[in-house]
Amino acid sequence: MPRENFGPEHVFLAKEEILSYEEMTSVVASLLPLGLSKVRITGGEPLLRRDLHVFIALLRDLDSELDIALTTNGVLLERHAEILFKSGLNRITVSLDAVHTELFQTITDSKSSPEDVFKGIDVAQKIGLPVKVNCVVKKGVNESQIVPLTKACSERNIIVRFIEFMDVGTTNNWNLDSVMSGQEMREVLRDHFGPLEPRAAAHPSDVARLWRLVDGSTVGFIESVTKPFCGDCSRARLSAHGSIYTCLFSEQGFDLRGILRFGADEQEIATIIRDIWLHREDRYSELRTQLKETRHPVEMSFIGG
Ligand SMILES: C[S@@+](CC[C@H](N)C(=O)[O-])C[C@H]1O[C@@H](n2cnc3c(N)ncnc32)[C@H](O)[C@@H]1O
């Protein structure tokens, strides 16, 4: 969350306002019969929530086949990787927008360093937890990091996915000039490493398009601004306070917390979510340039990316 949004007057949600691990688990359980096969835990910063491994173990107990992933800034990963893995986590995505220490500290507005993040990545890999890296590229800010980050990841046998900077929320000063397209990022890589070759996607709902470098390593691009993929999107998002959002750019969610606490059983929750999902019409990324009205979409720090 940007520091200016987080002054001393910031009011945290009371503990009873956020969903318990048991409540989140029952939402997931209700969706398994409808075909839910993957859960991603994001945030905020998920490693800041106490005993996160307990939640992962609850999810794992539901279904041994469920794909459980986590997106984190990686700063606390070194400390938590092993217990998360032992509790049933399948894989980790680490956000890392710079390998240059000062630039990293400016972007993250923190005193942590890329080395802290790499320590966490290295521990995760050592214990057998697959890792991917996400890097949001903002023009004029961190395009200089594309080549060094690709090198650091390919040395570790990790796929780095470069993300086009999106206009999520209202506080990130987004404008089209600050977007570096996937095509422009590939040109930077081509100039340094030689020609790139596209690779086939494993699933239609995969958000990243994969390309192979001459040395055989793979890089990905999430091009949601220049090549929107709303039609293939199968993601519903559940906020910490229990609302379901059908799009990253939604202005409003649907309250599930009240329904859960009113005593709805898993079948009733499933019916409600199915209804919300079947009636969704949002495809913001495809409409972005045509929408003229002022919108107030939820912040990334709230909905989790
Ligand atoms: C909001 S973070 C939340 C999880 C965790 N705190 C982290 O840092 O990974 C989830 C993902 O959204 C990405 N992201 C944040 N702002 C973005 C933007 N404006 N455009 C594209 N991706 C963005 C981040 O880089 C990260 O990979």
The ligand as a Gaussian input file, in Angstrom:
#p B3LYP/6-31G(d) Opt

LIG

0 1
 C       -0.634000      -6.811000      -5.468000
 S        0.587000      -8.092000      -5.297000
 C        0.003000      -8.837000      -3.823000
 C        0.807000      -9.980000      -3.265000
 C        2.153000      -9.670000      -2.611000
 N        2.157000      -8.630000      -1.644000
 C        3.230000      -9.414000      -3.664000
 O        3.917000      -8.412000      -3.575000
 O        3.372000     -10.260000      -4.556000
 C        0.165000      -9.216000      -6.555000
 C        0.773000      -8.968000      -7.896000
 O        0.238000      -7.838000      -8.527000
 C        1.256000      -7.188000      -9.274000
 N        0.873000      -5.791000      -9.516000
 C        0.746000      -4.809000      -8.588000
 N        0.382000      -3.637000      -9.169000
 C        0.279000      -3.882000     -10.505000
 C       -0.064000      -3.081000     -11.641000
 N       -0.394000      -1.806000     -11.517000
 N       -0.061000      -3.665000     -12.853000
 C        0.253000      -4.981000     -12.992000
 N        0.543000      -5.782000     -11.956000
 C        0.580000      -5.247000     -10.734000
 C        2.437000      -7.351000      -8.370000
 O        3.652000      -7.162000      -8.991000
 C        2.259000      -8.770000      -7.880000
 O        2.891000      -9.688000      -8.723000

